[in-house]
Amino acid sequence: MLTLYDSSVSGNCLKVRLLLTKLGIEFERVEISVRGDREPAKRERFLAGNPRRKVPTVVLEDGTSLSESMAILLWFGDGTRFVPSDRLERQRVLEWLSFEQNNVEPAIAVLRHALTLAERTPDPAVEAFLRSRSESVLAVMDAWIAGREFFVGDHETIADIALFGYSHLARDAGIDLDAFGNVVAWHERMREQPGFVALGS
Ligand SMILES: N[C@@H](CCC(=O)N[C@@H](CS)C(=O)NCC(=O)O)C(=O)O
């Protein structure tokens, strides 16, 4: 069975749990604290096969380790309904995966972490900058998803799973998510999709 080095508070890990669950792939979860080294022995085992030192990390049955949520989504999603075979649709999926890593995650995930998980409160200027960045990325998403059911094509893909990971946690980052009604409606649609799992479950 696969092992997923996981964190129940991480949107990056949720992305991987969502896809594995939707694909019916069984996995064993090993919870790694993202707040510090509370269980040194477990952390040592995790770090031994993990050069990037981050969760999520998946270890396959043969010991091969996979990291970076986007790359893991592609690894398991390729050849399934979650990654389009059409070249242009695949391109669109990759564009949204890059957007998520370059824009959504560095704004919403970092602000959420600073406000809810970090030991020190952020500098007000940094907080204001991250809030403004978060609102900008949500505005981009809101404009794209208006009049669409999903980010690419007519059904859920790994682009939706990736973007859901942190955008649905924007309220934890103190963002008024209701200002982005199309995104909120898409979040509801995502919760209705087969195999949905919530953060913390
Ligand atoms: N770009 C990576 C980011 C991974 C990442 O930052 N993971 C965080 C949890 S969300 C982590 O491992 N934090 C613990 C640490 O840095 O020690 C991905 O998408 O998987």
The ligand as a Gaussian input file, in Angstrom:
#p B3LYP/6-31G(d) Opt

LIG

0 1
 N        4.968000      23.308000      -3.162000
 C        4.800000      22.273000      -2.194000
 C        4.646000      22.909000      -0.815000
 C        4.731000      21.884000       0.294000
 C        4.684000      22.564000       1.656000
 O        5.008000      23.742000       1.814000
 N        4.299000      21.774000       2.668000
 C        4.173000      22.305000       4.016000
 C        2.803000      21.954000       4.565000
 S        1.545000      22.677000       3.586000
 C        5.208000      21.664000       4.929000
 O        5.663000      20.570000       4.694000
 N        5.559000      22.365000       5.997000
 C        6.410000      21.828000       7.015000
 C        7.801000      22.319000       6.938000
 O        8.109000      23.185000       6.105000
 O        8.601000      21.812000       7.745000
 C        3.582000      21.410000      -2.549000
 O        2.716000      21.889000      -3.292000
 O        3.509000      20.246000      -2.124000

